[in-house]
Amino acid sequence: MNELRGALSIEGLENIDSRKEAMKGNLKEKCHIKDLDICWTDTGHGCKHDVQEEVLEGLQPHHNLEQLRIKGYAGFKPPTWLMTLALQRIELNKCKNWKNLPVGLGLLPSLQELNLIDIESITIEFDDSVTEMFPSLRWLQLRKATLSFEGLLSSSSSTSSSLTRTPGPRKLFPRLQHLIVEECNGVNGPWPLLSALETLKINACPGLQCHVPKCLQSLNSLTSLEIKGLKIEATDTGVQQQQVCHLPKLRVIEIECCQNMAVLFRVPSVENLSISKCSPVSLSALGHLSFLTYISLQEMEVTMEDQITPLFPSLHTLELKKASLIFQNMSSSSSSSLSVPTQNLYCFPRLTTLRILECHEVNGLQWPLFSVLTELCIRNSLGLDDQLPGCLNGLSSLSRLELTGGKD
């Protein structure tokens, strides 16, 4: 059995009641196992936490192990062998009593991915004497976890100040590129130290409402930002705009089910913007984003005002899905370019693709605004039935047309 290779999953550990019995598996001698799952599948079985600690100690794997997942563990402490492995990936899932990640975990030289899932409260321990911790970590996922840091910026008098102060020569998460934070009640972390972070996803985290957008201001390498189910606290708008204006590499922003998110529309470098299930958005308010090439707006009200200066110089794709479209104070005629003020004809000088999907309310749409379209898709949008086919007359560059789901 020592020649077992690849991945190994051990479940039903609530039926093992001693370290000696666990050691019978002889995992320490199975040098070809690279991926190990250790699972207590019946957490309500009544197995005592001290028994689980002994069982986990007895399941020590070979030091060549690369991936480790522990689920349903009710012990209060990690196994002593955890820091002796050459791990690249660790997942702790439903380890409800595991309160601390020891300093040694942050010293593992090969650890690239850490997932903390469904853990009520956990603290990552740091050592002020160590200049670099989690040196190879590139992926960190926090889901249903309340996270705090111990020993970080110990000279600080409050936890919240750790969000803005930066220690001297120390490097924490120096290569962290991807951070996912989901359904977390509290995350007090070293945001200014995440200078290598490239993608950030925040989903339904009330504990972060008071930190966004402030926590973003030092993320100079950030290229992609996804925020769902968050309400930004309304404070000094000018200060908030300054906090997001210095994100030079941010190209992609996705926002869903959020409130007070307009401050995120001030990032000048953004190229791809997706907004869904949010408060009404004015296209005119996005026009200053000169690098914007793609916009997707879903399940929300979308407006556009008359008498606007030239907008969207780079936009090539606009997608509207299950949205209410309201072009305000514009002429009701849609058959002639003469009905549109001259300056408005330059709103979308490079827009080649327009998709209108499942939009049942469309008021005042001005087709001459889209005179350079090469691709038009109108799908299941009853709000446009009265404009077809006449609206197509001025689209001389159109090469692809899809019309589905309308009236005959």
Secondary structure by P-SEA (a helix, b strand, c coil): ccccccbbbbccccccccccccccccccccccccbbbbbcccccccccaaaaaaaaaaacccccccbbbbccccccccccccccccccbbbbccccccccccccccccccccbbbbccccbbbbbbbcccccccccccbbbbcccccccccccccccccccccccccccccccccccbbbbcccccccccccccccccbbbbcccccccccccccccccccccbbbbcccccccccaaaaaaaacccccccbbbbccccccccccccccccbbbbccccccccccccccccccbbbbccbbbbbbcccccccccccbbbbccbbbbbcccccccccccccccccccccccccbbbbccccccccccccccccccbbbbcccccccccccccccccccccbbbbccccc
